[in-house]
Amino acid sequence: MAIRNATHSGSELHIQVKCQLCPTTDWTLVGKDEWERYTKGATVQDVWSDWSPARREIIIGHRSGMYLCDDCFPKEDEDGNTI
């Protein structure tokens, strides 16, 4: 399980997760209103559509307890084969 942490300051939450395969710790800031939308059922893609997939994975990993950093996350080629 990923080590995860969330702290808040004003209207933002600091979301932090540790990769399960390496010592990398990643974090991002999210608005409390956005976080509430997400935890009430909106998809991460709908709430943070302008974010990169890697940044959205921080949110998903925090909520699920399972996180792999961008370097450890399996890569796929254009045909969907793991590289």
Contacts in CASP RR format, 6 or more apart in sequence:
PFRMAT RR
TARGET T0000
AUTHOR 0000-0000-0000
METHOD contacts of the structure
MODEL  1
MAIRNATHSGSELHIQVKCQLCPTTDWTLVGKDEWERYTKGATVQDVWSD
WSPARREIIIGHRSGMYLCDDCFPKEDEDGNTI
1 20 0 8 1.000
1 65 0 8 1.000
1 66 0 8 1.000
2 17 0 8 1.000
2 18 0 8 1.000
2 19 0 8 1.000
2 20 0 8 1.000
2 61 0 8 1.000
2 62 0 8 1.000
2 65 0 8 1.000
2 66 0 8 1.000
2 67 0 8 1.000
3 17 0 8 1.000
3 18 0 8 1.000
3 25 0 8 1.000
4 15 0 8 1.000
4 16 0 8 1.000
4 17 0 8 1.000
4 18 0 8 1.000
4 61 0 8 1.000
4 62 0 8 1.000
4 65 0 8 1.000
4 67 0 8 1.000
5 14 0 8 1.000
5 15 0 8 1.000
5 16 0 8 1.000
5 17 0 8 1.000
6 13 0 8 1.000
6 14 0 8 1.000
6 15 0 8 1.000
6 16 0 8 1.000
6 62 0 8 1.000
7 13 0 8 1.000
7 14 0 8 1.000
8 14 0 8 1.000
8 32 0 8 1.000
10 32 0 8 1.000
11 31 0 8 1.000
11 32 0 8 1.000
11 33 0 8 1.000
12 29 0 8 1.000
12 30 0 8 1.000
12 31 0 8 1.000
12 32 0 8 1.000
13 29 0 8 1.000
13 30 0 8 1.000
13 31 0 8 1.000
13 32 0 8 1.000
13 35 0 8 1.000
14 27 0 8 1.000
14 28 0 8 1.000
14 29 0 8 1.000
15 27 0 8 1.000
15 28 0 8 1.000
15 29 0 8 1.000
15 30 0 8 1.000
15 58 0 8 1.000
15 59 0 8 1.000
15 62 0 8 1.000
16 25 0 8 1.000
16 26 0 8 1.000
16 27 0 8 1.000
16 62 0 8 1.000
17 25 0 8 1.000
17 26 0 8 1.000
17 27 0 8 1.000
17 58 0 8 1.000
17 61 0 8 1.000
17 62 0 8 1.000
17 65 0 8 1.000
17 67 0 8 1.000
18 24 0 8 1.000
18 25 0 8 1.000
18 67 0 8 1.000
19 25 0 8 1.000
19 26 0 8 1.000
19 67 0 8 1.000
19 68 0 8 1.000
19 69 0 8 1.000
19 72 0 8 1.000
20 66 0 8 1.000
20 67 0 8 1.000
20 68 0 8 1.000
20 72 0 8 1.000
21 68 0 8 1.000
21 69 0 8 1.000
21 72 0 8 1.000
22 69 0 8 1.000
22 71 0 8 1.000
22 72 0 8 1.000
24 69 0 8 1.000
24 71 0 8 1.000
24 72 0 8 1.000
26 58 0 8 1.000
26 67 0 8 1.000
26 69 0 8 1.000
26 70 0 8 1.000
27 58 0 8 1.000
28 55 0 8 1.000
28 58 0 8 1.000
28 59 0 8 1.000
30 48 0 8 1.000
30 59 0 8 1.000
34 47 0 8 1.000
34 48 0 8 1.000
37 46 0 8 1.000
37 47 0 8 1.000
38 44 0 8 1.000
38 47 0 8 1.000
38 59 0 8 1.000
38 63 0 8 1.000
39 63 0 8 1.000
44 56 0 8 1.000
44 59 0 8 1.000
44 60 0 8 1.000
45 56 0 8 1.000
48 55 0 8 1.000
48 56 0 8 1.000
48 59 0 8 1.000
54 70 0 8 1.000
54 73 0 8 1.000
57 67 0 8 1.000
57 68 0 8 1.000
57 70 0 8 1.000
57 73 0 8 1.000
58 67 0 8 1.000
60 67 0 8 1.000
61 67 0 8 1.000
68 74 0 8 1.000
74 82 0 8 1.000
74 83 0 8 1.000
75 82 0 8 1.000
75 83 0 8 1.000
76 82 0 8 1.000
76 83 0 8 1.000
77 83 0 8 1.000
END
